[in-house]
Amino acid sequence: MIDRKKLELLACPQCAGTLTLYIDEQNNDAETLICRHCQLGYVVEDGIPNMLIDAARNLAEPAITENS
C-alpha cells in the first residue's frame, strides 16, 4: 500500500494536478492513482506508482475486455 505522506508529494506528470488514491476491493485491493483532470490512472504495484504517462490508463475510454 502506498504511504499517505508520499501520496501528498505526488502530482500528475501530465498536468501537475492532484492525484486521488483508488483502491479496488473487488480486485485484491489493487491501487490506482487517479488524475480527475486528465482522466488518467497510474497503477501502483507493491507500493510503487508507475508514473509514466505512456503506461497510464485512459479512464475516459471504456475498458476493453477480451469477451467484447
N, C-alpha and C positions, 0 to 999 in steps of 0.2 A: 504494500500500500504506500502511496506517495505521501511524504511528510507534508503536513498542512503549512508549515512555515516555508518550505520550499515552494509550495504552490503559490504563495503570496508574491514570490520573487519572479515567477514565470509570467511571460506575456506571449501573445500570439506572434509568431515570427513573421507573419504576413502583414498584419496591421498594427501590431503592438498593443492590441486590445486585451481586455481581461479574459482569463480562462476560468471556466467552471468545471469542477470535477464531477463526472457522472459515473456512478457505479451500477453496473448491470447485474442485479441479484439473480436473474434467471440464467446468466451465462458465467457461472463460477466467480461472481464478483469482479468481472472484467472492468477495468478502469479506462476511461477516456477523458481527455481534457478537451472541452468544447469552447470554441470561439463563436459566440452567437452572432457577431457582426459579419464574419467571413463565412459562417456556416461550415466550418471545418472541425474535424475531430482528430485529435492526436492520441494514439494508443499509448497506454502505459503498461509496460511489461516488467515484472519484478521490481516495481517501484521506480523505474526509469522511463520517463516520457520520450517518445520518438518525436522530436520537434522539427523534422524535415517536412517542408511544405509538400514536396513530391510524394511523401508517404502518408500524408493526411487523407482522411476520408471526407469526401464532399457530402455533407449532411443534407444539402438542398436537393440532391438527386435521390430517388428511391433506391433502396438496397436491391441488388440483383442476386437472385438465388439460382442455384443450378436447376431447379424444377420450373423456373419461369419460362 
